């Protein structure tokens, strides 16, 4: 197994972790918002003010970036075989 493939596997695992972390953080924060804000614009404004929800959103962004990097590395590794 080449170094590129091993690094792509590590990035893929990191991607899975980040996506799972984002789901947990965002869901736990959203559950704490009162039901009266459901399906209203006020829901998003309340969530954006919560640091853990923003951390979950940041985990989504980094998960997307690590997924793109893993796919790019794997494509390079597959082309060199």
C-alpha positions in Angstrom: 0.0 0.0 0.0 1.4 3.3 -1.0 1.7 6.4 1.3 -1.0 8.2 -0.8 -3.5 5.4 -0.3 -2.8 5.2 3.5 -3.2 9.0 3.8 -6.4 8.8 1.8 -7.7 6.2 4.2 -6.8 8.3 7.2 -8.6 11.3 5.6 -11.7 9.2 4.9 -11.8 8.1 8.5 -11.4 11.8 9.6 -14.2 12.7 7.3 -16.5 10.2 8.9 -15.6 11.4 12.4 -16.2 15.0 11.5 -19.5 14.4 9.9 -20.7 12.4 12.9 -19.4 15.1 15.3 -21.2 17.8 13.4 -24.5 15.8 13.6 -24.2 15.4 17.3 -23.2 19.0 18.0 -25.9 20.5 15.8 -28.6 18.2 17.0 -28.0 18.6 20.7 -28.1 22.4 20.2 -31.2 22.3 18.1 -33.0 20.2 20.6 -32.5 22.9 23.3 -34.4 25.5 21.2 -38.1 25.8 22.3 -40.6 24.3 19.9 -42.2 27.7 19.2 -39.3 28.5 16.9 -39.8 25.4 14.7 -40.0 26.3 11.0 -39.4 30.0 11.6 -36.5 32.3 10.6 -35.9 32.9 14.3 -34.7 29.3 14.7 -31.7 30.0 12.5 -30.8 33.2 14.3 -30.9 31.4 17.6 -28.8 28.6 16.4 -26.2 30.9 14.9 -25.7 32.4 18.3 -24.8 29.1 19.9 -21.1 28.3 19.9 -21.5 24.5 19.9 -23.9 24.7 16.9 -21.3 26.8 15.1 -18.6 24.3 16.0 -20.8 21.6 14.4 -21.1 23.7 11.3 -17.3 24.1 11.2 -17.0 20.3 11.6 -19.2 20.0 8.5 -16.9 22.3 6.5 -13.8 20.5 7.5 -15.5 17.2 6.9 -16.3 18.3 3.3 -12.7 19.5 2.8 -11.2 16.2 4.1 -13.5 14.2 1.9 -12.4 16.2 -1.1 -8.8 15.7 -0.2 -9.3 12.0 0.3 -11.0 11.6 -3.0 -8.3 13.6 -4.8 -5.5 11.5 -3.2 -7.2 8.3 -4.0 -7.6 9.4 -7.6 -3.9 10.2 -7.8 -3.0 6.9 -6.2 -5.3 4.9 -8.6 -3.8 6.7 -11.6 -0.3 5.8 -10.7 -1.0 2.1 -10.4 
